[in-house]
Amino acid sequence: MAPSEIYLYGGKPAEVKPAAGVEGVIIRTLDGALAFRVYHDREQFTDYQIRHDDLSVTIDVDALASFYKVGERDILDHSPQVLGLKKIESK
């Protein structure tokens, strides 16, 4: 990772490092907010608040994720296999 620099962010000094190429996962925190979690090792991680509003994301092939359409709602969740869902029809 590139060295950090200091910028004024929200009127306060902030250490800034480029995020390009960093792998992590989107999680929901205990208060219900979304965060980007970056693991440093198996037990150490940093949770970053997500403020970026048009960030491009590519879901990894082995992420076991699926899109669901339920009525008018569009949902991204774990795959049916992970959730143990019962198949009722194939289209």
KACORFEN-V599421 format. One record per pair of residues at least 24 apart in sequence whose ideal C-beta (glycine too) atoms are under 8 Angstrom apart, sorted by the first residue. I is the first residue (numbers start at 1). GAP is how many residues later the second one is. D is the distance in whole Angstrom. If there is no record, write none. Layout:
BEGIN
i:I gap:GAP d:D
i:I gap:GAP d:D
END
This chain:
BEGIN
i:24 gap:24 d:8
i:26 gap:24 d:8
i:26 gap:31 d:8
END
